[in-house]
Each structure stands twice: as C-alpha cells, then as structure tokens.
C-alpha cells in the first residue's frame, strides 16, 4: 500500500505506517510539508528508511556515522543517488498555495497515487481549532475566522481525498475541533459530511462515499446520518491508554471507502508507560543560563545552590518544613560538573529500567546508536531556574505540581505578570511527574520550557528535544534537524509514531 502523507511535519504519522512489518506493508509515495526545518528532518528520515528497505549497507553506515559523529559527512555526500530518491519522497510543498497545489497534483499524477492501493494520511494545521488558539485569535483586533487560512487548510486535505479516492484515509486534529464553529456552523459536523462524500463536497458530482470509524468505540458515521445523533467525543483517542507516555488527546478519523466491507478493528489498550520509563535513564544535564553567552557548570551550580538555600529559608518561615529540608539536601547533592548537553551526548550505562514496558523500549532503542541525539538543555533566566527548582521539589513531595499563584507564595517565586493572580496561569509552571504520563507535548515548548519542567530537581531545567521526543515515542535514531527551537516545534506538532503504528496495523487488515 502506498501512502500520501499531507502536512507531514517531521513525519510522526508516516513513520508509524512506513515502519510496519519492516517497511514491507506501506510505502511512502509522497510526504508533503511546507516548513523548511521539518522538511529537512523528513528528508533525512526518508533516506534512512530507504537505506534499510533497500539493504544498502553503505547508506546505512553513512546515516549512523552522521548520527554518531559531528565530523562525519552528511549522507547526501556519501550516497547522493539515494539522497535524491529521499528528496523525491519528502517534498517541501505549501498546500493552499497555487504553485504548491499544482506541484502536488503533478506528483500524484506521475506516481499514479490513488485508488485501491493507496491510503491518505495527515493532520491539517490545528492552531485555529485549538481552544487556546481561539482565545488568542478572538483577542486580535479585526480577526475574521473565515479569513484564517488555518481554518481552510482542511479543505486541501479534502481536495486530495476527492481526487485520489484512496481505499482508506486517516485524519488527525485537536480536540478543540469538536467545539469549533465557523459561520455559525459546527466545524466538526461539516467535516464529517464532507469526508463522507468528498467528491460531492468538492465538485457537486457523485462519487464513492466513505464510512468514518472511531478507533476506540463502535461509533461510525456514514452518508445519510445526522451528525447530531452521534457523540463526537467517541472519535477522541487518549494516547496514554495505548502505551504512549503522554496525556495526548486527539481526534483521529478512520475513513473506509464504501466498497470495503471488512470490519474496522479498535485500538487495543496497553500497559501504561511513565515519564520515568521514557526519560529516567537519559544522561543528566544542567540548563544553560540566559543571558550569559559563556556560562559554565560552576555558574549554574552557584546559581542553583543560592536558590536552594534562599527558598529553603523562606519555606521554613512559611512552615513548609519538608520542602525546606529537601531544598537543603539538594544544595549538597548538586553536581557541579554537569554538562548542558549537545546534539550528540554519550549515553548512560543503560537506556531504560528493565521494568519498562517492552513494546515501548523495543521501539525506542537502537543498539547501533552510540550517542543520545538532540539532547541539549534550554537556556533559562536565573529567576526561572529558581521557579523550576521550587516547582520540581514541590511536585516531588506532594506528587502533584504547584498551581500557580496559589502555591508560589514564597518571596521571589511569582513572575512579574500583571494578571498573575487572575487564575489564568495555574498551569504556567508545570512539572512532568515521574510516575505517570506527561501532559501534552505541544509546539509551544519551542517558546519556553515552563510546561515541560524536568521532574528531577537536581537537573533544574526544562526537557530537552530528545526527552520530548521520547514522550512522543520517536525512536532514538530519529535525528531532528534545524535550530533547537525548530526541533522543539517539530516534536510538539507531531503524531506519536508508536500510536500511528498501532493505527497502521488496523489499516493493514482493512486493505489486505
């Protein structure tokens, strides 16, 4: 089965499909992504995948050499022909743009992508549908939802569906789409109507219709049904129930063409994976200090030690004895030689605790990888270091994170925000607790680390790209390209590949 992957990002959804059965079940016909850095990551991954499928030892060795050493040649230099093939698969295309649409149409035609041996996957950009996105947009003077291209990019997915009429399609989006409205109509209801009958929705003509299935319940939607009569929440997948170490809730629609009478199976709940399982054995790091350009381990050590002792004193005055004692312990336990990390960091002795669920650890680990990729800490202001320190200690002791101004009562903890005590920032500083799944990894982590504070107070920092990637279930040999900010954005926008792989298994049975 050949895959058309739209709005690919770094390739999380496509990775789940293309990795199934060693790459023999699904082949990426084309993956389309407009953002430059995500496309660069996508192309490098396509190279690695093609090298493995072709059994090309030279290309495989070139990929691992590039991962393991900064001095190695880029794979495009070592194996240029295979790199060209990867570039033909992973395309930088802006959908919704006349030139981009024309380019994709030409690729679909030349590769004869469509019909029985093809599936369509993708997640149209979701910022305009998210609850937070809607709040931000509504506060913009003169904002008109109908003019926001992020509302209409779903139509580009629909157009490709109507042109190719694949055997199956998979579409992913945020939960906020269920409550979003446009021109007074429920967006999700219109999406169901359109996807069910895509040819009529685009051209007004007759064409094959689709039955749209939930992957977690028997709920389905087909032509002639009233969208009001089904519970839209049945299409929400809670990732933590399916072996993903993250509370990521997303709407995922499985569309099956009307001529396929094979019943669609449901995702099977699996053993929970915790934050500790995912990142507990990765190399310990310190943050960098902003705005210092040449900070040192001693700068960080001195800053955190001072914060420990200062907040220990304040906590004791507030009768927070356990927190005060723990802060004093940390001041004695801090490692003054911690590195802040790099693109390539030597692994610790063990990747995972032996009790980590096998499905997860087997998917993540690659014995040929000698380093931990994309494992460099963010820079933090000294004031934020103190907040991260206190938040992680508070979470360690209370087994729940602090709730904004309600728990940030010590002098110097509250940030200088005019509306800090409004109640809108209760999750402003969120620690990812070791013994459960993380909260949702979002693209906002590219801007600050407040929502992804590491649970270990001795590291006093936000999560690295690799740690976020592990919570998103990207294999360790997935090498994210671009600036660190761009890498965070790629990871936060992606579909967890291990969840995508479970969906791919269901699709494979429908198309076999």
Secondary structure, DSSP 8 states (H G I E B T S, - for coil): -EEEEES-TTSHHHHHHHTGGGGTS-EEEEEEE-SHHHHHHHHHHHHHHHHHHHT-HHHHHHHHHHHH-TTS--HHHH-HHHHHHHHHHEEE--TTSHHHHHHHHHHHHHTT--GGGEEEEE----TTTSHHHHHHHHTSTT--GGG-HHHHHHHHHHHHHHHH--SEEEEEEEGGGGT-EETTEEHHHHHHHHHHTHHHHHHSS----EEEE-SSSS-EE-TT--GGGS-GGGGEEEGGGBT-SB--EEEEEEEEETT----------B----HHHHHTTS-----EEES-SS--HHHHHHHHHHHHHHHHHHHHHTT-HHHHHHHHHHHHH--TT---EEEEEE--S-SS-TTS-HHHHHHH--TT--EEEEEE--EEEHHHHHHHHHHHHHHHHHSS---GGGT--STTTS-S-TTGGGSTTTTSS-B--TTS-B----GGGGT-STTSB-S-TTT-SB--HHHHHHHTT--TT----S-HHHHHHHHHHS--HHHHHHHHHHHHHHH-
